[in-house]
């Protein structure tokens, strides 16, 4: 395998603290509508981005975005959506939903069950195209993406994994969906080597996987990964057409 090697600039991660627990909508000119919502009756909090120009009756893509680790305060997934996923993937014209993890990790059975319930709710509430779905995540969310994409390949047409450690059995999964993996050589929290090793094994097995190795970005420079996620858009669109 000869992974893509890119140069990344140095940006400082800015953290947005969201204190309100009431549902709000914020819309920029020619931008998406971003809402904080609660799924009844369980009370699961999630942030959802509705693309500009969304029209009922015209299905749009759906992106599930799994946030990184940390103390999960109300709408913890919102900064991840607003600072990284939505700007990076805006040209997909997708509804993006970023739930708050309801357990200590995305691989916890309770968190998994809540994600599936939320996806069902979103699919019934909004006009989404089941053939144009994507799961993505960063760090802990990247690990969750490896795991949930493997277990629920009927729900996702592709997976976009950023700075996420593979599962121990990721190389043994019978992957039917394509994988786009972004990882920094300078990641001091989640080393590149396990990801590169798994990617090599999967490629040799004929799995559709693309590994993009980034130089110069640390694990905590989260928004700086946006350009590399944005470069995945043509690949994502090609996978959706197959």
C-alpha positions as semicolon CSV with decimal commas, in nm:
position;residue;x (nm);y (nm);z (nm)
1;X;0,000;0,000;0,000
2;X;0,119;0,348;-0,076
3;X;-0,090;0,581;0,140
4;X;-0,142;0,944;0,054
5;X;0,087;1,170;0,257
6;X;-0,026;1,526;0,313
7;X;0,111;1,826;0,505
8;X;-0,108;1,977;0,773
9;X;-0,092;2,328;0,916
10;X;-0,089;2,400;1,285
11;X;-0,422;2,507;1,428
12;X;-0,527;2,534;1,789
13;X;-0,841;2,345;1,882
14;X;-1,104;2,578;2,021
15;X;-1,362;2,416;2,244
16;X;-1,718;2,544;2,241
17;X;-1,905;2,487;2,564
18;X;-2,277;2,441;2,523
19;X;-2,468;2,508;2,845
20;X;-2,826;2,535;2,733
21;X;-3,052;2,230;2,749
22;X;-3,333;2,388;2,550
23;X;-3,369;2,314;2,181
24;X;-3,240;2,601;1,970
25;X;-3,190;2,664;1,600
26;X;-2,906;2,871;1,460
27;X;-2,876;2,943;1,092
28;X;-2,608;3,126;0,900
29;X;-2,665;3,279;0,559
30;X;-2,654;3,005;0,297
31;X;-2,563;2,758;0,569
32;X;-2,732;2,475;0,753
33;X;-2,984;2,489;1,033
34;X;-2,828;2,344;1,349
35;X;-3,059;2,226;1,626
36;X;-3,017;2,079;1,972
37;X;-3,286;1,819;2,029
38;X;-3,394;1,554;2,278
39;X;-3,535;1,219;2,176
40;X;-3,832;1,121;2,390
41;X;-3,902;0,922;2,596
42;X;-3,544;0,818;2,670
43;X;-3,410;1,174;2,679
44;X;-3,117;1,115;2,447
45;X;-2,959;1,446;2,344
46;X;-2,838;1,502;1,993
47;X;-2,743;1,782;1,757
48;X;-2,874;1,780;1,402
49;X;-2,772;1,985;1,100
50;X;-3,026;2,034;0,821
51;X;-2,871;2,145;0,490
52;X;-2,968;2,472;0,333
53;X;-3,242;2,420;0,077
54;X;-3,375;2,100;0,233
55;X;-3,720;2,025;0,090
56;X;-3,959;1,759;0,220
57;X;-4,021;1,499;-0,045
58;X;-3,666;1,517;-0,180
59;X;-3,443;1,263;0,001
60;X;-3,097;1,379;0,106
61;X;-2,792;1,189;0,235
62;X;-2,755;1,110;0,605
63;X;-2,432;1,131;0,806
64;X;-2,399;0,989;1,158
65;X;-2,117;1,171;1,342
66;X;-1,970;1,013;1,658
67;X;-1,786;1,258;1,882
68;X;-1,452;1,217;2,055
69;X;-1,404;1,123;2,421
70;X;-1,428;1,338;2,730
71;X;-1,683;1,432;2,993
72;X;-2,010;1,430;2,804
73;X;-2,191;1,751;2,895
74;X;-2,526;1,838;2,730
75;X;-2,493;1,846;2,350
76;X;-2,132;1,738;2,364
77;X;-2,152;1,634;1,999
78;X;-2,236;1,986;1,883
79;X;-1,880;2,128;1,873
80;X;-1,770;1,818;1,684
81;X;-2,045;1,873;1,429
82;X;-2,006;2,251;1,402
83;X;-1,626;2,273;1,406
84;X;-1,535;1,970;1,196
85;X;-1,795;1,746;1,035
86;X;-2,040;1,997;0,892
87;X;-1,780;2,237;0,743
88;X;-1,584;1,944;0,602
89;X;-1,879;1,758;0,450
90;X;-2,116;2,046;0,367
91;X;-2,098;1,980;-0,006
92;X;-2,263;1,642;0,046
93;X;-2,588;1,828;0,121
94;X;-2,655;1,581;0,398
95;X;-2,851;1,580;0,719
96;X;-2,587;1,529;0,987
97;X;-2,680;1,392;1,328
98;X;-2,435;1,398;1,619
99;X;-2,568;1,218;1,928
100;X;-2,424;1,249;2,276
101;X;-2,272;0,919;2,385
102;X;-2,501;0,770;2,651
103;X;-2,228;0,544;2,791
104;X;-1,855;0,563;2,846
105;X;-1,779;0,460;2,490
106;X;-1,959;0,415;2,160
107;X;-1,899;0,040;2,167
108;X;-2,103;0,003;2,486
109;X;-2,426;-0,191;2,413
110;X;-2,641;0,088;2,558
111;X;-2,475;0,353;2,343
112;X;-2,512;0,129;2,039
113;X;-2,881;0,069;2,108
114;X;-2,943;0,441;2,153
115;X;-2,767;0,523;1,825
116;X;-2,984;0,272;1,641
117;X;-3,299;0,417;1,799
118;X;-3,192;0,767;1,699
119;X;-3,121;0,663;1,340
120;X;-3,466;0,507;1,318
121;X;-3,619;0,830;1,450
122;X;-3,427;1,048;1,206
123;X;-3,521;0,823;0,916
124;X;-3,889;0,855;1,004
125;X;-3,877;1,229;1,069
126;X;-3,672;1,351;0,775
127;X;-3,650;1,259;0,407
128;X;-3,323;1,066;0,389
129;X;-3,186;0,845;0,116
130;X;-3,087;0,502;0,258
131;X;-2,850;0,450;-0,035
132;X;-2,649;0,760;0,061
133;X;-2,552;0,708;0,422
134;X;-2,222;0,758;0,599
135;X;-2,089;0,693;0,947
136;X;-1,795;0,899;1,065
137;X;-1,615;0,964;1,392
138;X;-1,301;1,105;1,548
139;X;-1,082;0,942;1,817
140;X;-1,328;0,758;2,045
141;X;-1,582;0,822;1,770
142;X;-1,341;0,676;1,517
143;X;-1,315;0,363;1,727
144;X;-1,693;0,356;1,746
145;X;-1,708;0,394;1,367
146;X;-1,487;0,090;1,317
147;X;-1,714;-0,109;1,549
148;X;-2,063;0,011;1,450
149;X;-1,987;0,013;1,077
150;X;-1,874;-0,349;1,101
151;X;-2,187;-0,461;1,291
152;X;-2,441;-0,260;1,093
153;X;-2,327;-0,263;0,733
154;X;-2,691;-0,267;0,625
155;X;-2,734;0,086;0,766
156;X;-2,429;0,258;0,618
157;X;-2,310;0,281;0,259
158;X;-1,960;0,392;0,364
159;X;-1,746;0,476;0,667
160;X;-1,510;0,771;0,720
161;X;-1,277;0,708;1,014
162;X;-1,052;0,979;1,157
163;X;-0,783;0,920;1,422
164;X;-0,964;0,610;1,543
165;X;-0,808;0,292;1,678
166;X;-0,933;-0,020;1,495
167;X;-1,106;-0,297;1,687
168;X;-0,904;-0,612;1,756
169;X;-1,113;-0,801;1,501
170;X;-1,136;-0,527;1,237
171;X;-0,913;-0,725;1,001
172;X;-1,141;-1,030;1,033
173;X;-1,465;-0,852;0,948
174;X;-1,631;-0,945;0,618
175;X;-1,641;-0,584;0,502
176;X;-1,899;-0,512;0,232
177;X;-1,891;-0,132;0,264
178;X;-1,590;0,082;0,166
179;X;-1,372;0,251;0,427
180;X;-1,192;0,585;0,408
181;X;-0,939;0,620;0,690
182;X;-0,753;0,938;0,789
183;X;-0,474;0,920;1,045
184;X;-0,186;1,146;1,141
185;X;0,167;1,019;1,161
186;X;0,217;1,260;1,455
187;X;-0,081;1,131;1,658
188;X;0,050;1,095;2,013
189;X;-0,270;0,940;2,155
190;X;-0,377;0,691;1,889
191;X;-0,064;0,568;1,706
192;X;-0,073;0,528;1,330
193;X;0,083;0,180;1,318
194;X;-0,220;-0,032;1,418
195;X;-0,438;0,154;1,168
196;X;-0,180;0,116;0,890
197;X;-0,137;-0,254;0,967
198;X;-0,511;-0,321;0,957
199;X;-0,549;-0,119;0,638
200;X;-0,276;-0,321;0,469
201;X;-0,435;-0,652;0,567
202;X;-0,778;-0,542;0,449
203;X;-0,642;-0,411;0,121
204;X;-0,470;-0,744;0,060
205;X;-0,805;-0,914;0,121
206;X;-0,968;-0,701;-0,146
207;X;-1,160;-0,471;0,087
208;X;-1,227;-0,127;-0,060
209;X;-1,022;0,083;0,178
210;X;-0,830;0,407;0,133
211;X;-0,578;0,520;0,393
212;X;-0,472;0,885;0,398
213;X;-0,173;0,951;0,623
214;X;-0,137;1,312;0,741
215;X;0,188;1,471;0,855
216;X;0,222;1,745;1,116
217;X;-0,108;1,723;1,308
218;X;-0,139;1,611;1,667
219;X;-0,441;1,428;1,807
220;X;-0,584;1,745;1,961
221;X;-0,583;1,959;1,647
222;X;-0,930;1,837;1,559
223;X;-1,058;2,117;1,328
224;X;-0,736;2,095;1,125
225;X;-0,854;1,759;0,989
226;X;-1,140;1,929;0,801
227;X;-0,952;1,971;0,470
228;X;-0,861;1,602;0,469
229;X;-1,221;1,501;0,535
230;X;-1,334;1,741;0,263
231;X;-1,102;1,568;0,016
232;X;-1,298;1,246;0,082
233;X;-1,617;1,387;-0,071
234;X;-1,554;1,270;-0,431
235;X;-1,471;0,922;-0,297
236;X;-1,790;0,918;-0,088
237;X;-2,004;1,021;-0,384
238;X;-1,850;0,751;-0,601
239;X;-1,927;0,484;-0,343
240;X;-2,287;0,602;-0,322
241;X;-2,333;0,556;-0,697
242;X;-2,230;0,190;-0,689
